[in-house]
């Protein structure tokens, strides 16, 4: 075989391999295209984070009826200084 024929055969082989890989990628995209609810993703992420040792931070404010909180709120409501 001449060098041109060898190169042509290699190009044909690589072209067929690329087509096979494109089919596999398309099949993987179709499998991954299923809709997953956000709640499920959050639960999975929280589980992985807990497994890795990350303690989640509570972002929701807590309004406890402590005397300090009550006094601060009352003071803020009665103080009529302009808001900056």
N, C-alpha and C positions, 0 to 999 in steps of 0.2 A: 504494500500500500504506500502511496505517496503521502507526503506530509499534509497536503491539502485534504485528502480523503480522511486521514486520521483526525484532523481538526474538525472536519464536517461531522464525523461520527461522534466526536466529543460534544460538539454543539447540540446534536440531536439528543444525546443522552442527557445532557444538562437541561435541555428544554423539557424533556419528559419529566425529569425530576422536579423542575420548577412547577410544572402543571400539577403534579401530584401534591406538592406542598401547598399550592394555592387551594386545591380542593380540601385539604386538611384544615387550613386556616378558615375557609368558609364554613366548614362543618363546626369548628370550634366557636365561631362567631354566632352561629345559629343556636348552639347549646347555651352560650352565655347571654343570649338575648332575652331570656325569660325574665319577666318582671318579678323583682323581689321586693316585698313591702319594706318601707323604711323602718318600721318597728323591728322587723327581723334583723336588718343590718345593724341597728343600734344595739340590739341584744347580743349579737355576735361580737360586735366591737367591744362592748362592755365585758363580755366573758373573756375575750382575749386579753384585754387590759388588766383585768383582775388576775388572770393566770400569770401575767408577766410582772405582777406585783404593784401595779399602779392603783392607788386608792383614789377613787373619784371624789371630786369636790362638789359639794352641793351648791348649786347656783341660785336656787330659789331663796329669796330673803325670808328670814324667820322673824315673825312679829310676836315676840314673847311679851307677856304682860308683866314685865319686870318694873320695879319702881323707877329705875334710871331711864328706861325707854319711855315710860309714861311721862316723866318729868321733862325729858328732852323734847318730846312731841308737843306737849302742852306749851312749853317755852317757845318753840318754833311757831306755833299757831298764834300765840299772843304777841309775838314780836313782829311789829309792822314795818320793819326796815325794808327798803326796796331790794329787790333781787338783782344781783349783778349779772 
